């Protein structure tokens, strides 16, 4: 049986004569035999809930089923931001995912980053950092990587099971970027929408984390991967030209061709309907969820099919089941049938 312990990281904040503290709860699950250490973290941004729920559901499953190594679960990395239902820490208005590796002499957010680095990241061999889209924008589940990504992060990305990985510039202070300095390969993933829970996205997070745990040998069973994970880097934001009721005519994950109808906006002031057409071929990455479109704002984002590569990393550590499907929903159905 795995050894399960709930612990807290306590971070003190001193402002003048006043001292307050924040407690970050985490769970360590240690298997019977030797193996790598994996951390799974959510809630760096206080309004991103999918990963919090993924970890809640995984805690009981992992407590019974982890056979080797160690899993550290951190459901809410920034409890101050979580309680305020917002991205940043309200005390100093800093974004925790721009403060790594942290500073023990800094403000409260720097201190939280420092403690997480020392007590969680540096004691792990691999990491998963779960995020969602912002409030009001739904994202196709995907992983984030940088150009010339390390082989181990590419492995984690492919194992997480999303159809796409989106290339970004290295962001200073982001956990998945800064953990490279400690040789702890960490994958950042985006699943769902801010301030909301949706079962499909929760399931895709559970799938991704358990798949990585199987591959690393922490759980019994074979990892399942899609034959191809697409690496995309050219994002096109589609902007509304009018303000009115928003009628989406496509969905995240759909492939669209130039000229396809993406959405209609009924302009209530002028009593006309704007048709939004795709100006190039692409994959629908993100859509606003509000039913009101506002002129000048992004309503839909696509990733260009022209700038698309394939994650060619070979998963050599353990045999994997390969699914020859291009639809991530098929993969999930296979896994959770
Ligand atoms: Zn985030």
Boltz pocket constraint, residues with backbone or C-beta under 6 A from the ligand:
constraints:
  - pocket:
      binder: B
      contacts: [[A, 44], [A, 45], [A, 48], [A, 97], [A, 130], [A, 131], [A, 132]]
      max_distance: 6.0
